[in-house]
Structure formats: structure tokens, C-alpha cells
Amino acid sequence: MKNIFVLGADAFNLAQMRELPGAQDYRFHELFTHADVKAGPAIPVQKLHDGALEQLHAFEGSIDAIVGYWDFPVSTLLPLLCRTFGLPSPSFEATLKCEHKFWSRLEQQQVIPDFIPPFCAVDPFADNPRSQITLDYPFWIKPVKAASSHLAFRVDGDSSLEHALKRIRASIYRFAEPFNYLLDFAELPASVASVDGHHCIAEGVISRGRQCTLEGYVYQGEVQVYGAVDSIRQGRHRSSFARYQYPSRIPRRVQQRMHAITDRFLTHIGFDNGPFNIEFYWDNQCDRLWLLEINTRISKSHCPLFRAVDGASHHKVMLDLSLGQRPAFPHRQGTWPCAAKFMWRLYEDAMVKRIPSAAEIEAIRTRFPGTEIQLHIQPGMRLSELRDQDSYSYEIAVIFAGGQSQTELLEKYRAIQRALRLEFE
């Protein structure tokens, strides 16, 4: 029996892992819950680090793997914990070369310069931040470490820059202080050491075209991609995700070019023995690719999509790698030809008046087999109370569904929205 510790565990993902083939040979242990890792005004990463070490050192059995599927702080903390216990994992430095947005662009500039936008570092607390920015309007500005597009703003002029900087200065500490704690464990080059978590990166706008995410892994130096997922955006500046849809409808030849770029970058930084997902834009008008960002984890959002289409959640890839094994993942053995995660959003603040009961939600799931519904709201709350949202919308619910076609998927989503009967004022 293998003892697998899950950093930031939650019931939904644990249930998917326990359904995997061979999971009867695993004993899963919660190493803090997802609520724990996101608690507090500033994410309590030192408390998590110290507490995890204490819990692991006190464990009397074998520690066979430590895994996680959330973004910061889980994805950044994992390689430190694995290093302490001699477990398979990418190196901490290779992880940072993906997760520190400015450092990542510096590394990308060395080997794939034709596929990244112009960029520069920005100190939002400087007397005149605009003087540091070498880009013309419009551009995006965001912290060097955040999650879910938190504090990411499109800037079209001086007034929108000042608005963005005001918001960033007020809230950047939530990720900046814990990120700086972790940076102290790494040897940083001089070009990066001065750009800590309280800094931002400004980047040229690359949002034209179709967005696609490759899910893959590196095992013993070999880069593999096992799936491509389309990311469909909506709202102001197309800045908010509307749905993730699998499999991708982008041409295979384009996906192969994305794979080659990914291979070149990950080999350059020495990323090995870990999962990743990497986001691209394909400008189909001029057939040009742009690399948006890379994450050093599986996407938890894509797990139910792989289960629906391929027959297993790609938690399996994460678990195989964590145990030092080459992943063996099924292909197109699921129930549905396509599947999607829909992110139901509102674009103005409001008070929640009504949500469906648990019995109502279960009746909807029975009516639409294979559907999962997760509500983020409660009656009496304001949408502005939701945490870690993007800068332009509020995600009120998530709906996973499978279908025979994209048309059926969209029709099913609209029917579920009507059936939930959410009310706001």
C-alpha cells in the first residue's frame, strides 16, 4: 500500500483519484485542505511549509509520494517538500523558471524569442512606475506571481494604468509575501533577485486568435503531450474564461508546433519528472503562435474532461510521476466524444437571493447524466466577497458536462443554467 500525501486536498478531486484504476493500492492522506492553503488575507505559506514538514516527519509509515493539483502556493511548495524527502519531482529552480512570470519570460527569451511578446518588469510602488515600462499602450500588467488572472489588467492609457496600479498596490501582498518566503530557498540570478513578489510584469497584448492548452509531462528528460484543451474567453477584453473544451478543435499540425516549442523550453530549463500544462494563442489569421504561460501541475479543471473523453482523470499522470513511474494514460475510452467545463460568470456586483437546494441540484444531475455542478455562492452574500477572481468578472458556478458534439454541449449548458434558477438583486 502506497502512502500518498495530497497537499491542499479537497473532496471533489480526492473522489476522482479514488476512482482511478489501481487506486485500491493507494492510501491518500490530506496534507492540509484546499481551504487551509487559501486561508487568510495573505496566503499562510510559511505555516503550511512548517506544518507539512512536521506532519510528514511525524508519520510512522513510508512516505511514497507528495502530490498537488492546485496553483500557488501548492505548485510552488511541492518541489521543496519532495526535495526534503528525496521523492521524484522537478527541481525547485526549474519550477520557479515557470512560475515566476518575469523569470520565465527571461528564460523563454533565450530559446523561443519568436513566440513571446515584449515584456518588462515594473515596481508598482515606485514614484513613477510608467517610466519603467518600455511598452506602448495597450499592454497587460499583472503580478509576477498570482493565480486565476488575479490582479491582471489590460491597460489602454494613463488613466487605466493608474486604476490598475491602485488595485495592485492594495492587494498584491496576498501572493507577494508568501512568494517571497519561497524565493528565499532558491539561488536567483541577479536579473531576477531584484524582481520579487511585490513586482509586476508588463506584456504586449497577444489575445488575438484561439487559445489552447497542452497537457503533458516530462519523464526522464522526455517531453510528452497527451491532450490539448481549448480555452474559450468572453467579456471585456476577452479576459474571462467562459469554458474549457476537450478535445481541442485546433488543427493537429498547429498542436505539433506547440509541442515542439514546449519541448525546446522545458529541455532548456531542465524541467523533469513532473506534469505541466502550457497555454498558447494561435493567431489563425497569420498562422502565428504565442506562448502565454506555463504551469507546473496538471490542471484540476481538465480532470473531469479527460475522464469523460479518455476514460480516466489525468490525476493518474500526476500520481504515476510522483511514484517515479512512466505514466500510462488511456485515449478516447470515455463515455463522450467531447466535454467541457463551463464557468458561469456575472460582470457586475450583486446580492445573491436564491440558489437551488441540494435535492434540486441532484435532480438536475439525474436529468443530465455525467454532469457535475459546483456553486460558489450562498444566499445573502455579495459577489464582491468571492476570493481570487479575475479583474473583470465574478465566477458564480462551475458546470462540467459531456456531449456528442459542441452543439449538444452548449445546449445542455443553457438548459442547466435555466434549471438552476439562480436569483440576484
Residue pairs with C-beta under 8 A, 6 or more apart in sequence:
1 25
1 26
1 27
2 25
2 26
2 27
2 62
2 64
2 65
2 323
3 27
3 29
3 59
3 61
3 62
3 63
3 64
3 65
4 26
4 27
4 28
4 29
4 64
4 65
4 66
4 67
4 319
4 322
5 28
5 29
5 30
5 31
5 56
5 63
5 65
5 66
5 67
6 13
6 14
6 17
6 28
6 29
6 30
6 31
6 67
6 68
7 31
7 32
7 37
7 48
7 52
7 66
7 67
7 68
7 70
7 74
7 77
7 78
7 81
8 31
8 32
8 33
8 34
8 36
8 37
8 68
8 69
8 70
8 74
9 28
9 30
9 31
9 32
9 33
9 34
10 33
10 34
12 372
12 374
13 69
13 300
13 303
13 315
14 28
16 303
16 304
16 307
16 313
16 315
17 23
17 26
17 28
17 313
17 315
17 319
18 28
19 313
20 312
20 313
20 315
20 316
20 319
21 312
21 316
26 319
29 59
31 52
31 55
31 56
31 66
32 48
32 51
32 52
34 70
36 44
36 48
37 43
37 48
37 70
37 73
37 74
38 387
38 388
41 173
41 174
42 173
42 174
42 177
42 178
43 72
43 73
43 174
43 175
43 178
44 178
45 73
45 77
45 178
45 179
45 181
45 182
46 178
46 181
48 73
48 77
49 77
49 80
49 81
49 181
52 77
52 81
53 81
53 84
56 63
56 66
56 81
56 84
56 85
63 85
63 87
64 87
64 323
65 87
65 88
65 319
65 322
65 323
66 78
66 81
66 82
66 85
66 87
66 89
66 322
67 78
67 318
67 319
67 322
68 74
68 75
68 77
68 78
68 297
69 297
69 298
69 299
69 300
69 303
69 315
69 318
70 297
70 300
71 147
71 148
71 295
71 297
72 99
72 145
72 146
72 147
72 175
72 178
72 179
73 178
73 179
73 182
74 297
75 95
75 99
75 295
75 296
75 297
76 95
76 96
76 99
76 179
76 182
76 296
77 182
78 89
78 95
78 297
79 89
79 90
79 91
79 92
79 95
79 274
79 296
80 92
80 182
80 185
81 87
82 88
82 89
83 89
83 91
83 92
87 322
88 273
88 321
88 322
88 323
88 324
89 273
89 274
89 322
90 218
90 271
90 272
90 273
90 274
90 296
91 270
91 271
91 272
92 185
92 186
93 186
93 187
93 270
94 269
94 270
94 271
94 272
94 296
95 271
95 274
95 296
96 103
96 183
96 186
97 103
97 104
97 107
97 269
97 271
98 104
98 269
98 271
98 276
98 294
98 295
98 296
99 145
99 295
99 296
100 144
100 145
100 183
100 192
100 195
101 142
101 143
101 144
101 145
101 201
101 293
102 119
102 121
102 144
102 192
102 195
102 199
102 201
103 144
103 188
103 192
103 195
104 293
104 294
105 116
105 119
105 201
105 203
106 191
106 192
107 265
107 268
107 269
108 115
108 116
108 265
108 291
109 116
110 268
111 264
111 265
111 268
112 261
112 264
112 265
112 291
115 261
115 289
115 290
115 291
116 290
116 291
117 203
117 204
117 205
117 206
117 290
118 134
118 135
118 203
118 204
119 135
119 201
119 202
119 203
119 204
120 132
120 133
120 134
120 135
120 201
120 202
121 132
121 144
121 195
121 199
121 200
121 201
121 202
122 129
122 132
122 133
122 141
122 199
122 200
122 201
122 202
123 129
123 132
123 198
123 199
123 200
124 165
124 168
124 169
124 172
124 198
124 199
124 200
125 169
125 198
126 132
129 161
129 165
130 158
130 161
133 139
133 202
135 202
135 203
135 204
137 155
137 156
137 157
138 154
138 155
138 156
138 205
139 154
139 155
139 202
139 203
139 204
139 205
140 152
140 153
140 154
140 155
140 202
140 203
140 204
140 205
141 152
141 153
141 155
141 161
141 164
141 165
141 168
141 200
141 201
141 202
141 203
142 149
142 151
142 152
142 153
142 200
142 201
142 203
143 150
143 151
143 168
143 172
143 175
143 176
143 197
143 199
143 200
143 201
144 179
144 195
144 196
144 197
144 199
144 200
144 201
145 175
145 176
145 179
145 197
146 152
146 175
147 175
147 388
148 388
148 389
148 390
149 239
149 240
149 390
149 391
150 174
150 175
150 388
150 389
150 390
150 391
151 167
151 168
151 171
151 172
151 391
152 239
152 390
152 391
153 160
153 163
153 164
153 167
153 168
153 391
154 160
154 205
154 237
154 239
155 161
155 164
155 202
164 391
167 391
168 200
172 197
172 198
172 200
173 198
175 197
176 196
176 197
176 198
177 197
178 197
179 196
179 197
180 196
180 197
180 198
183 196
183 197
206 281
206 290
206 292
207 233
207 237
207 238
207 239
207 281
208 281
208 283
208 285
209 281
209 282
209 283
209 284
209 285
209 288
209 290
210 230
210 250
210 281
210 282
210 284
211 230
211 231
211 232
211 233
211 279
211 280
211 281
211 282
211 292
212 228
212 229
212 230
212 231
212 248
212 250
212 254
212 255
212 258
212 279
212 280
212 281
212 282
213 228
213 229
213 230
213 231
213 244
213 277
213 278
213 279
213 280
213 299
213 302
214 225
214 227
214 228
214 255
214 258
214 259
214 262
214 277
214 278
214 280
215 225
215 226
215 227
215 228
215 229
215 275
215 276
215 277
215 298
215 299
215 302
215 306
215 314
215 317
216 223
216 224
216 225
216 226
216 227
216 259
216 262
216 275
216 276
216 277
216 278
217 223
217 224
217 226
217 274
217 275
217 276
217 317
217 321
217 327
218 224
218 266
218 271
218 272
218 273
218 274
218 276
219 272
219 273
219 321
219 326
219 327
220 272
220 273
220 326
221 267
221 272
223 259
223 262
223 263
223 266
223 267
224 327
225 255
225 259
225 262
226 314
226 317
226 327
226 329
226 331
227 246
227 247
227 302
227 306
227 310
227 314
228 246
228 247
228 248
228 250
228 255
228 258
229 244
229 245
229 246
229 247
229 248
229 299
229 302
229 305
230 244
230 245
230 246
230 248
230 249
230 250
231 241
231 244
231 279
232 241
232 242
232 243
232 244
232 245
233 239
233 240
233 241
233 242
234 240
234 242
234 345
235 242
235 345
235 347
235 392
235 393
236 347
236 392
237 392
239 390
239 391
239 392
239 393
240 343
240 345
240 390
240 392
240 393
241 343
242 342
242 343
242 345
243 340
243 341
243 342
243 343
243 413
244 299
244 301
244 302
244 305
244 340
244 341
245 305
245 338
245 339
245 340
245 406
245 409
246 302
246 305
246 306
246 308
246 309
246 338
246 339
246 340
247 309
247 338
248 255
249 406
250 282
254 282
254 287
254 289
257 289
258 278
258 280
258 282
258 289
261 280
261 289
261 291
262 276
262 278
262 294
265 291
265 294
266 276
266 294
271 296
273 321
273 324
274 296
274 321
275 296
275 297
275 298
275 314
275 317
275 318
275 321
276 294
276 295
276 296
276 297
277 294
277 295
277 297
277 298
277 299
277 302
278 291
278 293
278 294
278 295
279 291
279 292
279 293
279 294
279 295
280 289
280 290
280 291
280 292
281 289
281 290
281 292
282 288
282 289
283 289
283 290
297 318
298 314
298 315
298 317
298 318
301 341
302 314
302 341
303 313
303 314
303 315
304 313
304 339
304 341
304 372
304 400
305 339
305 340
305 341
305 400
306 312
306 313
306 314
306 334
307 313
307 334
308 334
308 335
308 336
308 339
308 370
308 400
308 402
309 332
309 334
309 336
309 337
309 338
309 339
309 402
310 329
310 330
310 331
310 332
310 333
310 334
311 330
311 332
311 333
311 334
312 329
312 330
312 333
314 329
316 327
316 328
316 329
317 327
317 329
320 326
320 327
320 328
321 327
334 402
335 370
335 402
336 370
336 402
336 403
336 404
337 403
337 404
337 405
338 402
338 403
338 404
338 405
338 406
338 409
339 400
339 401
339 402
339 403
339 409
340 400
340 401
340 403
340 409
340 413
341 398
341 399
341 400
342 398
342 399
342 400
342 401
342 413
343 395
343 397
343 398
344 395
344 396
344 397
344 398
344 399
344 417
345 393
345 394
345 395
345 396
346 383
346 393
346 394
346 396
346 424
347 392
347 393
347 394
349 382
349 383
349 384
349 394
350 382
350 383
350 424
350 425
351 380
351 381
351 382
351 424
351 425
352 377
352 378
352 379
352 380
352 381
352 382
352 383
352 422
352 423
352 424
353 379
353 423
353 424
353 425
354 379
354 421
354 422
354 423
355 375
355 377
355 378
355 379
355 420
355 422
356 364
356 375
356 420
356 421
356 422
360 420
360 421
361 373
361 375
361 420
364 371
364 373
364 416
364 419
364 420
365 371
365 372
365 373
367 419
368 401
368 412
368 415
368 416
370 401
370 402
371 399
371 400
371 401
371 412
371 416
372 398
372 399
372 400
372 401
373 397
373 398
373 399
373 400
373 416
373 420
374 397
374 398
374 399
375 396
375 397
376 386
376 395
376 396
376 397
376 398
377 383
377 386
377 396
377 397
377 422
383 394
383 396
383 424
384 394
386 394
386 395
386 396
389 395
396 422
397 420
397 422
399 413
399 416
399 417
401 409
401 412
401 413
401 416
402 409
403 409
403 412
